Amino acid sequence: MKTPTILLVDDERFFLSVQRDFLKGSQVAVLTATGGEEALRIAREHRPDLIYLDCRMPEMDGAACCALLKGDKDLRTIPVVMSVQEGKERDREQCLTAGCDGIITKPFDRREFLETGRRFIPEVERRHPRIRCGSLAVFRRGSASHHGSIEDISFCGVYVVSRCDVGMEDRIRLGFFLPGSDLIETDARVAWINQGHRRIKPALPEGFGVEFIGIAADAADQVKRFIAESSPR
């Protein structure tokens, strides 16, 4: 079976890198373009299965590029998901008028990015591969401090072993060590809870999963390095 191809289009390489990281756990091929003209050329040459297209770009903006894609009889069936800065309603209207198949907001939310892509390509994985860890963890929720351990870790979050009473979407300040690393501290959001009699995953010890929020670049590099060194060869 052919591996699905996703084309990422953004004039800022930082955002291309962020989107690439989101797709690391998915069985897809990734192409990139930094402008509308380049995106059209790559789309005609490779016929991607999905395009993520930034709205605001110099020379040819995303809405113009989308309109050309949807006006081409050979390319119009390719789903186009456009990214729009939060609060830019006029940009959103232009993207819809251009014929896009979906809209996500910037700054990117990993869950929104992946769930939107999965509507069009089942191979888009919502979760990154997780690596067993076992490190001690401390976290603060409001004014209260708690401790636990890190059961496993991915590029975007960890599973915290703890019986602390938390709620969905709670924000915590998390600190933990990885082998050979400095203390890693970051804000995090409780994404799922695995506690009590009706645990989602009874094979795991009681705890909860969190997604990192605004993790610093050096801390993210330490996480990536640990995962790379610990992943099966």
Solvent accessible surface area in square Angstrom, and as a share of the most:
residue,aa,sasa,rsa
1,M,226,1.01
2,K,143,0.61
3,T,72,0.42
4,P,17,0.11
5,T,16,0.10
6,I,0,0.00
7,L,0,0.00
8,L,0,0.00
9,V,2,0.01
10,D,1,0.00
11,D,52,0.27
12,E,89,0.40
13,R,174,0.63
14,F,135,0.56
15,F,36,0.15
16,L,9,0.05
17,S,58,0.37
18,V,36,0.20
19,Q,4,0.02
20,R,111,0.41
21,D,29,0.15
22,F,21,0.09
23,L,5,0.02
24,K,106,0.45
25,G,15,0.14
26,S,10,0.07
27,Q,139,0.62
28,V,22,0.13
29,A,44,0.34
30,V,34,0.19
31,L,46,0.23
32,T,40,0.24
33,A,1,0.01
34,T,46,0.27
35,G,18,0.18
36,G,2,0.02
37,E,111,0.50
38,E,58,0.26
39,A,1,0.00
40,L,5,0.03
41,R,132,0.48
42,I,17,0.09
43,A,0,0.00
44,R,125,0.45
45,E,114,0.51
46,H,89,0.40
47,R,119,0.43
48,P,3,0.02
49,D,54,0.28
50,L,0,0.00
51,I,1,0.01
52,Y,5,0.02
53,L,1,0.01
54,D,8,0.04
55,C,4,0.03
56,R,144,0.53
57,M,15,0.07
58,P,87,0.55
59,E,183,0.82
60,M,29,0.13
61,D,55,0.28
62,G,0,0.00
63,A,13,0.10
64,A,45,0.35
65,C,0,0.00
66,C,0,0.00
67,A,49,0.38
68,L,87,0.43
69,L,1,0.00
70,K,43,0.18
71,G,56,0.53
72,D,34,0.18
73,K,154,0.65
74,D,71,0.37
75,L,2,0.01
76,R,117,0.43
77,T,119,0.69
78,I,14,0.07
79,P,25,0.16
80,V,0,0.00
81,V,0,0.00
82,M,0,0.00
83,S,6,0.04
84,V,2,0.01
85,Q,79,0.35
86,E,130,0.58
87,G,65,0.63
88,K,97,0.41
89,E,103,0.46
90,R,186,0.68
91,D,6,0.03
92,R,74,0.27
93,E,106,0.48
94,Q,78,0.35
95,C,0,0.00
96,L,107,0.53
97,T,121,0.70
98,A,14,0.11
99,G,34,0.32
100,C,16,0.10
101,D,57,0.29
102,G,10,0.09
103,I,30,0.15
104,I,2,0.01
105,T,35,0.20
106,K,7,0.03
107,P,104,0.66
108,F,28,0.12
109,D,66,0.34
110,R,32,0.12
111,R,95,0.35
112,E,58,0.26
113,F,1,0.00
114,L,1,0.00
115,E,75,0.34
116,T,14,0.08
117,G,0,0.00
118,R,81,0.29
119,R,155,0.57
120,F,58,0.24
121,I,6,0.03
122,P,95,0.60
123,E,57,0.26
124,V,0,0.00
125,E,69,0.31
126,R,116,0.42
127,R,107,0.39
128,H,6,0.03
129,P,80,0.50
130,R,71,0.26
131,I,23,0.12
132,R,179,0.65
133,C,33,0.20
134,G,59,0.57
135,S,18,0.11
136,L,146,0.73
137,A,2,0.02
138,V,89,0.51
139,F,6,0.02
140,R,119,0.44
141,R,87,0.32
142,G,66,0.64
143,S,117,0.76
144,A,47,0.36
145,S,90,0.58
146,H,54,0.24
147,H,148,0.66
148,G,14,0.14
149,S,30,0.20
150,I,0,0.00
151,E,27,0.12
152,D,16,0.08
153,I,0,0.00
154,S,3,0.02
155,F,45,0.19
156,C,25,0.15
157,G,3,0.03
158,V,0,0.00
159,Y,2,0.01
160,V,0,0.00
161,V,35,0.20
162,S,13,0.08
163,R,199,0.73
164,C,17,0.10
165,D,114,0.59
166,V,11,0.06
167,G,26,0.25
168,M,103,0.46
169,E,83,0.37
170,D,37,0.19
171,R,150,0.55
172,I,6,0.03
173,R,85,0.31
174,L,1,0.01
175,G,5,0.04
176,F,2,0.01
177,F,112,0.46
178,L,6,0.03
179,P,103,0.65
180,G,94,0.90
181,S,24,0.15
182,D,107,0.56
183,L,84,0.42
184,I,1,0.01
185,E,88,0.39
186,T,3,0.02
187,D,67,0.35
188,A,0,0.00
189,R,20,0.07
190,V,0,0.00
191,A,21,0.16
192,W,61,0.21
193,I,43,0.22
194,N,0,0.00
195,Q,40,0.18
196,G,43,0.41
197,H,194,0.87
198,R,231,0.84
199,R,70,0.25
200,I,113,0.57
201,K,80,0.34
202,P,99,0.62
203,A,105,0.82
204,L,37,0.18
205,P,54,0.34
206,E,40,0.18
207,G,0,0.00
208,F,0,0.00
209,G,2,0.02
210,V,5,0.03
211,E,35,0.15
212,F,24,0.10
213,I,58,0.29
214,G,79,0.76
215,I,41,0.21
216,A,55,0.43
217,A,81,0.63
218,D,98,0.51
219,A,7,0.05
220,A,22,0.17
221,D,75,0.39
222,Q,25,0.11
223,V,1,0.00
224,K,67,0.28
225,R,128,0.47
226,F,27,0.11
227,I,8,0.04
228,A,57,0.44
229,E,116,0.52
230,S,49,0.32
231,S,38,0.24
232,P,126,0.79
233,R,244,0.89
